[in-house]
Amino acid sequence: MNSLVKDALKLVIITVVAGLVLGAVYGITKKPIADQEAKAQMEAYKAVFPKASDFKDVDGFSEEAASKVIASYKNTVDGHESDVISSAVEAVDASGKALGYIFNITTSKGYGGDIQLTVGIQSDGTVSGYSVLSISETAGLGMKAKDDPSWGKQFAGKKADAFSVVKDGSGSGDDAKIDAISGATITSKAVTGAMNSCLAYFQSLEGGN
């Protein structure tokens, strides 16, 4: 057997062994990763609906159908037509009474890229809050959408067909207005736009769109 064939065989053996090792590692880590993701998701659900005892998938949910609702909604902010709601669940209390809906949404309008949120909306249309699943904004500025609870709490308890971002500090006096994060208007509008997209889909579920 000449050296060229030997080298080729060695390469094949190395490739096969490496593939087996990677496959084994993936098999070992797959479940822990999935468990961690499920735990993080449940924590996000509880953060926006702390009184809920259970969370049930919305019957007939379709990511494609949700996207069509967002794209056609009259209050969708320009550029947010591409927001993606990847899941929708109904929050219920211990007696089985519906408390509202929870949506996972991703918007590409962040300053640093995609922002993924879990948004809770009560049955009467009042926002219960949001939790950040993924964000890569500027530290000390856009990251306040996740790190500064006082900014996110502006949405909680408010009921509006759509929210808008203001920079004059008037947000506290108007349910439909949200004060921008100082120095991070793009991030503020990204989160607010995603919230409006969730309101659009919520209204379609409630027969209002």
Backbone torsions as a table, in degrees:
resi	resn	phi	psi	omega
1	MET	NA	121.4	-177.3
2	ASN	-74.8	167.6	-174.0
3	SER	-64.7	-31.5	-179.5
4	LEU	-64.5	-42.9	178.8
5	VAL	-66.9	-41.0	179.1
6	LYS	-60.7	-43.3	179.6
7	ASP	-63.8	-39.1	179.3
8	ALA	-64.9	-41.8	178.7
9	LEU	-64.4	-41.2	178.3
10	LYS	-60.5	-42.3	-179.4
11	LEU	-64.3	-41.1	178.9
12	VAL	-63.5	-44.8	-179.5
13	ILE	-62.7	-43.5	179.5
14	ILE	-62.1	-42.6	-179.4
15	THR	-63.7	-44.4	-179.5
16	VAL	-64.1	-45.6	-179.7
17	VAL	-62.6	-43.8	179.5
18	ALA	-61.2	-41.0	178.8
19	GLY	-63.7	-41.4	178.6
20	LEU	-64.4	-41.1	179.8
21	VAL	-64.4	-46.5	179.7
22	LEU	-62.4	-40.3	178.6
23	GLY	-62.8	-40.5	179.7
24	ALA	-66.1	-42.1	179.4
25	VAL	-63.2	-43.1	178.7
26	TYR	-61.5	-42.9	179.5
27	GLY	-62.2	-36.7	-179.0
28	ILE	-72.0	-39.5	-173.9
29	THR	-91.3	-14.4	-175.4
30	LYS	-58.1	-50.4	-177.0
31	LYS	-66.6	-47.0	178.0
32	PRO	-58.0	-38.0	178.8
33	ILE	-65.8	-45.1	178.9
34	ALA	-62.7	-40.2	179.1
35	ASP	-63.7	-40.5	-179.7
36	GLN	-66.8	-39.6	178.3
37	GLU	-65.5	-41.0	179.0
38	ALA	-64.8	-38.8	178.5
39	LYS	-64.7	-44.4	179.6
40	ALA	-63.1	-38.4	179.3
41	GLN	-66.8	-42.1	179.4
42	MET	-64.5	-38.2	177.2
43	GLU	-63.2	-37.7	177.9
44	ALA	-67.1	-40.8	176.8
45	TYR	-59.1	-46.9	-178.0
46	LYS	-66.6	-30.7	-179.7
47	ALA	-66.8	-35.9	-177.5
48	VAL	-93.8	-19.5	176.3
49	PHE	-138.6	72.2	-175.9
50	PRO	-62.8	-22.7	-178.2
51	LYS	-87.9	-4.2	-178.4
52	ALA	-75.5	143.0	177.7
53	SER	-102.1	-21.8	-178.2
54	ASP	-152.8	160.2	-179.9
55	PHE	-133.3	123.6	-174.7
56	LYS	-117.7	136.0	177.6
57	ASP	-59.0	139.7	177.6
58	VAL	-72.6	124.7	-179.5
59	ASP	-59.2	132.2	174.8
60	GLY	75.6	11.5	-179.3
61	PHE	-60.6	137.5	177.5
62	SER	-138.2	124.4	177.9
63	GLU	-58.8	-39.9	179.8
64	GLU	-64.0	-44.5	179.7
65	ALA	-64.6	-40.1	178.1
66	ALA	-61.9	-40.2	-179.7
67	SER	-64.7	-37.0	178.6
68	LYS	-66.1	-38.6	178.1
69	VAL	-63.0	-46.5	-179.1
70	ILE	-61.2	-45.4	-176.7
71	ALA	-63.7	-29.9	-175.8
72	SER	-98.2	-5.8	-174.7
73	TYR	-70.1	134.2	-175.2
74	LYS	-63.6	-26.3	-177.2
75	ASN	-101.0	8.4	177.8
76	THR	-66.5	129.3	-179.2
77	VAL	-71.4	140.7	178.9
78	ASP	-51.5	132.1	179.5
79	GLY	95.3	-16.3	-178.7
80	HIS	-96.1	7.1	177.3
81	GLU	-62.5	-21.6	-178.4
82	SER	-93.4	4.0	176.2
83	ASP	-57.9	144.6	-176.8
84	VAL	-121.7	118.8	171.2
85	ILE	-91.8	113.0	-173.7
86	SER	-92.4	-17.3	178.0
87	SER	-157.8	155.4	178.1
88	ALA	-143.5	127.7	178.4
89	VAL	-130.3	157.9	177.3
90	GLU	-105.4	128.9	177.6
91	ALA	-88.6	131.4	-179.9
92	VAL	-129.5	154.1	178.8
93	ASP	-89.2	-174.5	-175.4
94	ALA	-61.8	-26.3	-179.7
95	SER	-87.3	-4.6	-178.4
96	GLY	93.5	1.6	179.5
97	LYS	-71.9	134.4	179.4
98	ALA	-70.5	131.1	178.6
99	LEU	-101.9	-26.9	-177.8
100	GLY	157.1	-164.2	-176.7
101	TYR	-121.0	153.9	175.3
102	ILE	-127.3	131.8	-178.8
103	PHE	-123.1	139.5	168.0
104	ASN	-97.3	123.5	-176.4
105	ILE	-132.9	143.8	175.5
106	THR	-121.8	128.6	174.6
107	THR	-118.8	142.2	-179.6
108	SER	-95.0	8.8	-171.9
109	LYS	-90.5	6.7	177.9
110	GLY	-68.1	155.9	178.8
111	TYR	-63.1	-36.2	-177.6
112	GLY	-103.2	11.1	180.0
113	GLY	119.9	-154.5	-176.0
114	ASP	-62.5	143.7	171.6
115	ILE	-123.9	126.6	179.9
116	GLN	-113.3	127.5	-176.0
117	LEU	-126.0	154.3	165.7
118	THR	-110.7	120.3	-173.4
119	VAL	-117.1	132.8	177.9
120	GLY	-110.6	131.5	178.1
121	ILE	-130.7	123.2	-178.9
122	GLN	-68.1	163.7	-175.7
123	SER	-58.4	-27.5	-179.5
124	ASP	-90.4	5.1	178.0
125	GLY	95.1	-1.0	177.7
126	THR	-77.9	133.2	178.5
127	VAL	-73.2	128.7	178.5
128	SER	-92.3	-19.8	176.5
129	GLY	144.1	-177.8	176.2
130	TYR	-143.6	158.3	175.8
131	SER	-130.5	139.2	-178.7
132	VAL	-89.0	123.4	176.8
133	LEU	-92.0	-35.9	-178.5
134	SER	-153.8	133.8	-179.9
135	ILE	-160.5	145.5	-179.1
136	SER	-137.0	47.1	-179.1
137	GLU	-85.8	177.1	-176.9
138	THR	-71.0	130.2	179.3
139	ALA	-58.7	135.0	178.3
140	GLY	81.6	-9.3	178.4
141	LEU	-123.4	-96.6	-178.3
142	GLY	-60.7	-27.9	179.4
143	MET	-65.4	-12.1	176.3
144	LYS	-63.8	-19.6	176.0
145	ALA	-61.3	-24.8	176.2
146	LYS	-106.0	-41.5	-169.9
147	ASP	-86.3	-17.0	-178.1
148	ASP	-111.0	96.0	-178.0
149	PRO	-56.1	-30.6	-176.6
150	SER	-65.4	-30.2	178.8
151	TRP	-72.8	-47.3	-179.6
152	GLY	-62.4	-30.7	-178.0
153	LYS	-69.0	-10.8	176.5
154	GLN	-59.0	-32.0	-178.0
155	PHE	-77.7	-34.2	-173.5
156	ALA	-62.1	130.7	177.9
157	GLY	84.5	-0.3	179.7
158	LYS	-97.9	146.2	179.3
159	LYS	-128.6	118.4	-178.4
160	ALA	-154.8	154.6	174.8
161	ASP	-67.9	-32.0	179.0
162	ALA	-162.6	151.4	178.4
163	PHE	-105.7	152.7	173.6
164	SER	-131.8	151.7	-178.2
165	VAL	-92.9	133.2	177.8
166	VAL	-124.3	154.7	-179.0
167	LYS	-117.1	10.8	-177.0
168	ASP	-103.8	7.3	177.5
169	GLY	79.0	12.6	-176.1
170	SER	-89.7	3.2	-175.8
171	GLY	-60.4	-35.4	-176.5
172	SER	-67.9	-19.5	-177.6
173	GLY	-100.1	6.8	-176.4
174	ASP	-146.7	121.8	-178.2
175	ASP	-60.5	-25.7	-176.1
176	ALA	-91.0	0.0	-177.6
177	LYS	-114.6	144.3	178.6
178	ILE	-126.2	123.7	177.8
179	ASP	-67.9	130.8	-179.5
180	ALA	-68.4	150.6	170.3
181	ILE	-69.8	128.7	-178.8
182	SER	-58.4	123.4	178.8
183	GLY	80.4	6.0	-177.9
184	ALA	-142.5	54.7	-179.2
185	THR	-64.8	-36.8	-179.2
186	ILE	-61.6	-45.9	178.4
187	THR	-63.1	-43.5	179.8
188	SER	-58.1	-44.1	-179.9
189	LYS	-70.5	-32.4	179.2
190	ALA	-64.5	-48.5	180.0
191	VAL	-65.6	-43.4	-179.7
192	THR	-64.7	-40.7	177.5
193	GLY	-63.2	-40.0	177.8
194	ALA	-65.2	-37.8	177.0
195	MET	-61.8	-42.4	178.5
196	ASN	-63.6	-36.4	177.7
197	SER	-63.4	-39.9	177.3
198	CYS	-65.9	-39.4	177.0
199	LEU	-62.1	-37.3	178.5
200	ALA	-61.3	-47.5	-178.4
201	TYR	-69.9	-37.7	176.4
202	PHE	-56.9	-46.0	-178.5
203	GLN	-64.7	-31.0	177.4
204	SER	-69.6	-35.7	177.9
205	LEU	-68.2	-33.3	-179.0
206	GLU	-89.5	3.1	177.0
207	GLY	82.5	16.2	-177.0
208	GLY	-99.7	3.1	-178.7
209	ASN	-132.9	NA	NA
